[in-house]
């Protein structure tokens, strides 16, 4: 996902719902499911650690139902 710069420390995603913020050289991102902020630790993180398990199970069940 590409981000558009709002100011020096805040960016908004191309879907206009995800937000990325830099505070004290730590990057925080909003979760796509619950909209809470979490520090990103990987390259492609979309969900917070709490929602990651739920999102994986939803995607797996959708894939198996096809």
MOWO-V499198 format. One record per residue. RES is the residue in three letters. SS is DSSP state (~ for helix, > for strand, _ for the rest). PHI is phi as a letter, one per 40 degrees, with the letter a starting at -180 (none if undefined). OMEGA is omega in whole degrees, 0 to 359 (NA if undefined). Layout:
res & ss & phi & omega
RES & SS & PHI & OMEGA
RES & SS & PHI & OMEGA
This chain:
res & ss & phi & omega
UNK & _ & none & 177
UNK & _ & c & 181
UNK & > & b & 177
UNK & > & b & 183
UNK & > & c & 175
UNK & _ & c & 173
UNK & _ & a & 184
UNK & _ & c & 187
UNK & _ & b & 184
UNK & > & b & 180
UNK & > & b & 177
UNK & > & b & 183
UNK & > & c & 181
UNK & _ & c & 175
UNK & _ & c & 178
UNK & _ & g & 174
UNK & _ & b & 180
UNK & _ & c & 182
UNK & > & b & 177
UNK & > & b & 183
UNK & > & b & 177
UNK & > & b & 179
UNK & > & b & 180
UNK & _ & f & 179
UNK & _ & g & 174
UNK & > & b & 182
UNK & > & c & 177
UNK & > & b & 182
UNK & > & b & 178
UNK & > & c & 181
UNK & _ & c & 180
UNK & _ & c & 181
UNK & _ & c & 188
UNK & _ & b & 178
UNK & _ & g & 175
UNK & _ & c & 181
UNK & > & c & 179
UNK & > & a & 177
UNK & > & c & 181
UNK & _ & c & 181
UNK & _ & b & 180
UNK & _ & b & 183
UNK & _ & c & 182
UNK & _ & b & 177
UNK & _ & b & 181
UNK & _ & b & 184
UNK & _ & b & 175
UNK & _ & c & 181
UNK & ~ & d & 180
UNK & ~ & c & 183
UNK & ~ & c & 184
UNK & ~ & c & 179
UNK & ~ & c & 180
UNK & ~ & c & 180
UNK & ~ & c & 178
UNK & ~ & c & 180
UNK & ~ & c & 177
UNK & ~ & c & 180
UNK & ~ & c & 179
UNK & ~ & c & 180
UNK & ~ & c & 177
UNK & ~ & c & 179
UNK & ~ & c & 182
UNK & ~ & c & 181
UNK & ~ & c & 182
UNK & _ & c & NA
